[in-house]
Amino acid sequence: MQALEEANLTCPHCGEPITLLLDLSGGSQSYTEDCEICCQPILVSLWIDEHSEEVHIDLRREQD
C-alpha cells in the first residue's frame, strides 16, 4: 500500500467533486479539511481494514 493516495470524492456541503490527498501511513484517523470549491470545513474519517487493507473514507459536515 502506498503512503499517499488520491481519492476522488464529493463534498457533503456543495455536492461538487473534490480530490483529497490521503496519508495512509498514519493508519486510521479523523481530521478536518476545507472543501477546495466552497471552502466549508469537512470532517474526514479514514480507516483501513486490517485484513484486506481496504481504505474506507467518510466525509461529513462538521455540524452533522
N, C-alpha and C positions, 0 to 999 in steps of 0.2 A: 504494500500500500504506500502511495506517495505521501509525503508530509503536507504538501499544499495541493489543493484540488479546487477547481472552479465548479460552482453549482449555479445553474440557471433556474431561477425561482420566480415567484410572483409576490409583489409587495402586498401585505394584508391591508394597507391603507388605500392606495390608489389603484391597485389591480394591474399595474404595469409590470412587464417582465424586468427583472433585475439579475445581476450576476454578483455572487458573493465569492470571495476567495477564502476557503476554509483551511484552517491549520489543523490537520488531523493528528499531528504529533503530540498534542496535549490531551488526547483521549476525549471523553465526554465533557461537555462544557456548556455554559449558558452565558451570553453576553448581549449587549445592546449595540446595534449598528444602525446608522441613519440610511434611509432609502436614498439612492442616487438620483431618483426622479423627483419625489415630493418632499424629501428631507425630513420626513417623520421618523421617530425612533421605532425600531423593530426589535423585539426580543427574539433572539436566535437561540434555539436549543438544539444541540448537536450531540448525538450519542452513537456509539459504534458497537454493533453486536459482536461480542467476544468470540462466538463460534464461527460465524460466517464472514466477519469483518465487513459487513454491510453497514453503510453510513445512513443514518436517519436524521432528517432535519425538520424542525418545526418552527414556523415563523408566526409570531403573534404581535398584535398591537400591545403596547405596554399596559393599557388600561383594561385589557381582557383578562 
